[in-house]
Amino acid sequence: MDNTYYILSEQTEQNVEIERLHICTWEIPYETSYIEVGMEFPFNSFPENADFLNLYLAVPFLKKDKRNNIESLYKNLEDNDNCRFIFNDVINTRRNVGRDSRDGMIVEFYNRDDLTLLPFEEDIDDGYVCLKIRKPENHNGNIYVRALLKNEKDSIAIKKSGIAKTTYIYDIKVNETRNIPRNIYELKRNKNLVICNVRNLFCLHAVPDKFEFSFVDSSKLKNIRKLETSAFEKYLPQIEAIKNDCYNIMFLKDRKDEGVYSLFSICTEETIGSKQIAFALCANIFCSLLFAISSLRLTKDVNVFCLKQLPLEYYISIWVIGSFVCYLTIHSRKWQMILGSLLFIILGISYYYINMN
């Protein structure tokens, strides 16, 4: 899939410059995937005679009819623990920018510069969303907004499935103009927009711990560590899969004066490994034993319905083989259990019906 992202704003005397861009991808295999996008920019980005700043975030998987696929994470950051965890610093004080905490808040940290956290209103369209940010009555330091975007597909990455392994290619590109999509080009031209310069990019990939990092650009890699499950579970209750406690997180960082970025990483997932081979051998031996045992008491009577002559071991063997096929072809443990149980019930009912009539 296309993984090129753009940040645009209306052209003014003081064009918006993104001081820090945070991108965090959440790889939830065979379910919905997510991306967090956080933007820090100076207060003077707001037009002098306007109450709002419109930032256009171009994301290839956004759809106009899926308005619930984006939400502000301002409420999540209102919590002191969440705010301290995300910005990795102790909070000295915090106060509202206006009369109500829902309008935004000013956070003073112990080490890093102060931030003014703001909510936004969104207007979503195919391939992009307009973030409408109200100018605060008061502020300290830079402005910060953060959004959670939901992807209906099960992966943010370019996915290449094979027999023995599946490859996930993370090719995150920011503000690359050589292959700008037609709809973004027309949006830029019709609304007189400019692409915002991004001074620093911080990119995190949260992937299951069964993934292997097979290629990472070492010049941009900061670290790879185990996901802090309890902290992230509190911060992002929207992503229920975090509670499974089975994720690693890779942290990449880059800085470029021209503001154009490309971060390339590859992860692989083993689909047929030693466990699957051992299971297949055991299933083969078990089924062979069942067929051998059943052959000792298999009788052929032309006057009796053929299925009625099948021993119980044949039904057990069919269930074992069917369950193994589900195990290899279906990756969701939930559906493996459901289909395996359903096959067991169907075979049990068939055996009872055939032999009791």
N, C-alpha and C positions, 0 to 999 in steps of 0.2 A: 504494500500500500504506500501511498505518498505520505511522507513524513516531513514535509516542508512547512514551517510555520512563519508567519509574518506578524509584525506589530506595526500598525499605521496610526497616524494622527492627522488632524487637520493642519494644513500649512499655515504657519504664523511667523511673526518675526522671531519668536523664540521657540523653535521646534522642540518637541519632546525628545529627551534623551533618557533612555532606561539605564540607570546606574547599575542595577543588578536584576538579572532575569533568572528566576528559579523555575526549573522544569523537573517534575518528579513523575515517572511513569510507574504504573502498577500493573504487573503482568499476572492476571488471574487465569490460569489455563482452563479452557473450555467453559469459561464464564465471561461476564462483562469486564472489560479492562477500563482503566482510568488514567487521566493525566491531571496533575496539579500544575498550575501556572501562577507564579507570583512575580509582581513587577514593582520595583522601587524606582521612584523618579523624583526630581526636585519640585518644590511647591511652585516655582515660577513657570512651570509647564502649563498651569491654568491660564487661559486667556484673561487679560485684564478686565474686560467689560462683559464677561460671561460668568454664569453661575455654575456651568458644568464643563467638564473636559470629556471629550469622546475619544476613547481608544478603541481601535479596531483590531481584534485578534483573529487572524486567519488560521483556521484549523481544518484540515481536509475532511475529517469525518463528521463535522457538524451538519445537521439537517434542520431546515426551517420548521418542519412538522414535529420536531423532537425538542420542544422548548424546555423540558425538564432535564435535559442532558447537560446543563450547566448551572452551577450555583455558587454564590459567594461563600467563602470560608471565613468571613469576618466574625460570624457568631462563634465559630470554633476557636478563633484566636482571642476572643474576649476572655476566655478562661486563662487565668494566670499561669497554671501549669503548662497548658498547651503553648502559650506564647513564649514562655521561657524555654520550652523544649525545641520549638521550631527555630528560634533565633539564637539559641545556644548561649544565653547570657542571663544573668540575674536581673530581675526587674526591681528598680529602685522605687519608682512611683508610676502611677497611671491615673489619667483623668480624662473626662469627656471633652470633646472638641466643642460641644454645644450644650444644650439643656438636657438632652437625652443621650444615653449611651449608644442608642441605635444609629446615631448620626456619625459615630466614629470615636476614636480615643487616641490620646497621646501617651506613648509609652517611653519612659526614661530608663535606660539600661545602665548597668554598672560599668561595662567596658565599651560597648559599641555605641555609635551615635544614636540619638533619639529617633523615633519613628512615629508617624501619624498614620494609624491604621484606619482605612475607610471601607465602607460597603459600596456597592454599585448596583445599578439597574442594568438589565441586559436586554438587547434586542437581537435575536438570533435569526440568521438567514443561512442559506446553503453555502457552506464552506467558510463562514466567518460569523463573528458576533461583535456587536458594538457594546462596549462597556461605558455606561454613562455615569461618571463620577462627579458628585456634587462638591463644589469648593467649600472647604470647612471654614467655620468662623474663626477658629484658632488652629495653630499648628506648631509643631516643633520638629525640626529635622526634615527628612524626606517623607514623601507620601508612599504608602505601601498598600497594594490590593492583591488579593489571592483568590483564585477560582479553582473549582473542581469540575472537570469535564469528563463526561461518561461516553465511552465508545461502545456501540452496540456489538461490535465484533469482539472475539475472544482474545485478541492480541493487538498491541500497538505495533509490534515488530512485523517485519517481512518474514513470513513463516514458510519454511521449506521442509515438508514431511518426507521421511524416508522409511525404509524397512526397519533398520536398526536404531536410528536416531532422528530427532527432529531438530532443525536448526532455526534459531531466532536471530534475525539480523536487525539490530537497532541502528538506524541511519537517521539521526535527528539533525535536520538542517534548519537554520534560522536566518531569515531575511536574504536567502539566495535569490537573486533576480533573473538569472539566466534562463530558468525554467518556470517563471511565474505563471500560475494558472490564469486562464482567460478571464474568469469571473473576478479574480482579485485585481487583475490589470484594469478591467473596466470599472471596478469599485474605486480604485485609486485615481483613475482619470476623471470619472464623473463627479466625485466628491472633492476633488482637488486635495488628495491626501499625499502624505510623504511617509516613507518607511523610517521608523524610529531607529536611531543608532543605539545599539546595545553595547555597553562598555564591558560588562562582565556577565558570563554565563555559568550558572551552576546547574548541573544535570545529575539527577539521581535515578537509577533503575532499580526498582524493587522486584525481585524475581524469586520463584520457589527455590529452596535450598538444594533441590535435586538437579537444578541446572548447573552446568559447568561453564565457566567463563573461558571460552576458547580463544578469543581475541579481544584485547583492550589496548587502546592507544596509551602507552605508558607515560607519554609527555603530558597527558591531561588527567591521568588517574590520580586521585587523592587517596582513596582507600576503598577496601571492600570489607564489610563487616556484617555480623548478624543483626537482623532488624530488631529494634527495641519494641517488642510486641505490645507490652502493656501500655507504653506511652503512646504509640501510634494508634492503638485500639481506642484509647480515650480521645485522642485528637481527631480521628477520622472514623466515627461510628458508621458513616455511610458505606464504608467498604467492610462488609461483614467477614470476608475471607481472612482478614488480618488476624482474627482470633485463633486461626489454625496453627499459628506459631511455627511457620515453615518457610520463612523468607530470609534471603540475604539482600543487602543493598549495596550497590556500586555507586561511588561518588566521583563525578568528573567535573573538572573546572577548566575554563578557558577565558582568555582576555584578548580582544583584538580591537585595534583602533578603528578599523573600517566597519566593525559591528556585524560581520557576516560569519556564521559559524557552521561547522559540520562535525558532528561527533559520531563516530562509527565504532560499534561493538558487536560481538557475536557471542551468543550463548547456545549451548546444545543440551538437549534432553535425551537421555538414553531410553528408547522405547522397548527394545528387546535386549536384555542383558542376561547376566548369569542367573538371576532369580527366575526370569521367565523360562530360560532353557531348562533349569532344574525342575520347574513346575511341569513343563511339557513332558520331560522324561518320566516323572512320577505318574502323570496322568496316563501316559502310554502304557507303562508297566501295570498300573491298576486296571485299566480297561482290558488289557490282554489277559490278566488273571480272571477277570469277570467272564470274558468270552470262553476261556478254557473251562472254568467251572460249569458254566451253563451248558457247554457242549456235552457234558457227562449225563445230563438229564433232559436233553432236548429230544423230543419225540415228534415224528412226522406222521400225521393222520390226515388223509385227504378229506375225511368227513368232518374235520374240525377247522373252524376259521383260522387262517394262518396267523393272524396277530394274537389270537388266543393261545397259541402254542409258544409264543415268545416267553422265555424265562424272565424273572424279575431282574436278573443281572443285566439284561439287555437295556432295560429302562434306566437303570443306574448309570450304565456306560454312556447312554445318549445324553443324560443330564450332565455328566462330567465333561463330555466333549463340548456340549453346548455352552456350559459355563466357562470353559477355557476359551472358546471363540469370543465370548462376550468380554473376557478379561483382556484379550489381545486387541480387539477392535474398538472397544469403548473405554475411554480414559477416565470417565467420571465414576468414582467409587459408588456413589449413590445409585447410578443407573446400572452398574454391574450387579449390585445387590438386588435391585428391583427385578431386572430381567432374569437373573439366576433363580430367584424365588418364584417368579411367574412360570418359568420353565419347569421347575420342580412340581408346582401345583398342577400344571397341565398334564405332565406325565403321570403323576399320581392318580389324577381323576381318570385318565385314559386307561391305566392299568386296572383300576377298580371297576370301571364300567365294562371293559372287555371281558374280564374274568368273572364278573358276577352276573352276567346275562347269558 
